[in-house]
Amino acid sequence: MFLAGDGLARDPFWPLGYESRPVVNPVADNIKPPALEQEVPTQKRVVTADDWAAARKLVQMTGFASAGGRQIVFMNGTAYRQGDKLIFKNDGFLFKWRVEILGDRKVDLVQVEAVVPLSF
């Protein structure tokens, strides 16, 4: 494009004297943006000590191992070391514990948090 004498840009491939008209799209001009969905108020359920206890009962310790001075505990088919996070789904929540190995075949699960996952 170049600037014509009046300072307006003109497409060099247009015929002389041609003036472009604004494009009118009746379909696009009549489209309205979708209405925003209103959030449905939901009740936030609070995690109780009974919820923690019910979830803890479902965590089963199935074995222990020790190699090179490191202790490993097997819970629900997964190996965990000292300080690892155990995450377990139960009753619409993700329960998170920190694994504390106290000694030979003794394990404590320290409660970290319980959250509602984004999708289940």
C-alpha positions as CSV (number, residue, x, y, z in Angstrom):
1,M,0.0,0.0,0.0
2,F,1.1,3.5,-0.5
3,L,-0.2,6.9,0.5
4,A,-2.3,8.7,-2.0
5,G,-2.2,12.5,-2.3
6,D,-4.8,13.0,0.5
7,G,-2.7,10.9,2.9
8,L,-4.9,7.8,2.8
9,A,-3.5,4.4,2.2
10,R,-4.6,2.9,-1.2
11,D,-4.1,-0.7,-2.4
12,P,-2.1,-0.4,-5.7
13,F,-4.1,-3.3,-7.2
14,W,-7.5,-1.5,-7.0
15,P,-8.7,0.3,-10.1
16,L,-8.3,4.0,-10.2
17,G,-11.3,5.8,-8.5
18,Y,-12.3,2.6,-6.6
19,E,-13.4,3.2,-3.1
20,S,-13.8,0.3,-0.7
21,R,-16.9,-0.1,1.3
22,P,-17.0,-1.4,4.8
23,V,-17.7,-5.1,5.0
24,V,-21.1,-5.8,6.5
25,N,-21.7,-9.3,7.8
26,P,-25.4,-9.6,8.9
27,V,-24.7,-12.8,10.7
28,A,-21.7,-11.6,12.6
29,D,-23.3,-8.3,13.5
30,N,-26.3,-10.1,15.1
31,I,-24.3,-12.5,17.2
32,K,-24.4,-11.7,20.9
33,P,-21.8,-13.0,23.3
34,P,-22.9,-16.0,25.3
35,A,-24.2,-15.2,28.7
36,L,-21.8,-15.9,31.5
37,E,-22.8,-19.0,33.5
38,Q,-23.7,-18.1,37.0
39,E,-21.9,-20.1,39.7
40,V,-24.2,-22.3,41.7
41,P,-23.5,-21.8,45.4
42,T,-22.1,-24.9,47.0
43,Q,-21.7,-25.8,50.6
44,K,-18.1,-26.3,51.6
45,R,-17.7,-29.4,53.6
46,V,-15.2,-29.3,56.4
47,V,-13.0,-32.3,56.9
48,T,-13.5,-33.7,60.4
49,A,-11.3,-36.0,62.5
50,D,-13.7,-38.8,61.6
51,D,-12.9,-38.2,57.9
52,W,-9.2,-38.5,58.6
53,A,-9.7,-41.6,60.6
54,A,-11.9,-43.3,57.9
55,A,-9.2,-42.5,55.2
56,R,-6.4,-43.7,57.5
57,K,-8.1,-47.1,58.0
58,L,-8.0,-47.6,54.2
59,V,-4.2,-47.2,54.1
60,Q,-2.7,-50.6,54.6
61,M,1.0,-51.2,55.3
62,T,2.0,-54.3,53.4
63,G,5.7,-54.5,54.0
64,F,9.0,-53.1,55.1
65,A,12.5,-53.2,53.7
66,S,15.9,-51.8,54.6
67,A,18.8,-51.4,52.2
68,G,22.0,-49.4,52.6
69,G,20.7,-47.8,55.9
70,R,17.5,-46.6,54.3
71,Q,14.2,-47.9,55.4
72,I,11.3,-48.3,53.1
73,V,7.7,-49.0,53.9
74,F,5.2,-50.4,51.4
75,M,1.6,-49.0,51.7
76,N,-1.2,-49.9,49.3
77,G,1.3,-51.3,46.9
78,T,3.7,-48.3,46.8
79,A,7.1,-47.8,48.3
80,Y,7.7,-44.8,50.6
81,R,10.7,-43.4,52.3
82,Q,11.1,-41.1,55.3
83,G,9.5,-37.7,54.5
84,D,7.6,-38.9,51.4
85,K,4.0,-37.7,50.9
86,L,1.2,-40.3,50.8
87,I,-1.9,-39.0,49.0
88,F,-5.1,-41.0,49.2
89,K,-8.6,-40.3,47.8
90,N,-11.6,-40.9,50.0
91,D,-15.1,-39.5,50.2
92,G,-14.5,-36.7,47.8
93,F,-11.2,-35.5,49.4
94,L,-7.5,-35.9,48.7
95,F,-5.9,-36.7,52.1
96,K,-2.2,-36.0,52.3
97,W,0.1,-37.4,54.9
98,R,3.9,-37.2,55.5
99,V,5.6,-40.6,56.1
100,E,7.6,-40.8,59.3
101,I,9.5,-44.1,59.8
102,L,10.1,-44.3,63.6
103,G,12.1,-47.5,63.6
104,D,12.0,-51.1,62.7
105,R,8.5,-51.8,61.4
106,K,7.1,-48.6,63.0
107,V,5.5,-45.9,60.9
108,D,3.6,-42.8,61.7
109,L,1.6,-40.8,59.2
110,V,1.5,-37.1,59.9
111,Q,-1.5,-35.3,58.6
112,V,-0.6,-32.5,56.1
113,E,-3.9,-31.5,54.5
114,A,-7.1,-32.6,53.0
115,V,-8.4,-30.8,49.8
116,V,-11.1,-31.2,47.3
117,P,-9.5,-32.1,44.0
118,L,-10.3,-30.2,40.9
119,S,-11.6,-33.3,39.2
120,F,-12.2,-36.8,40.5
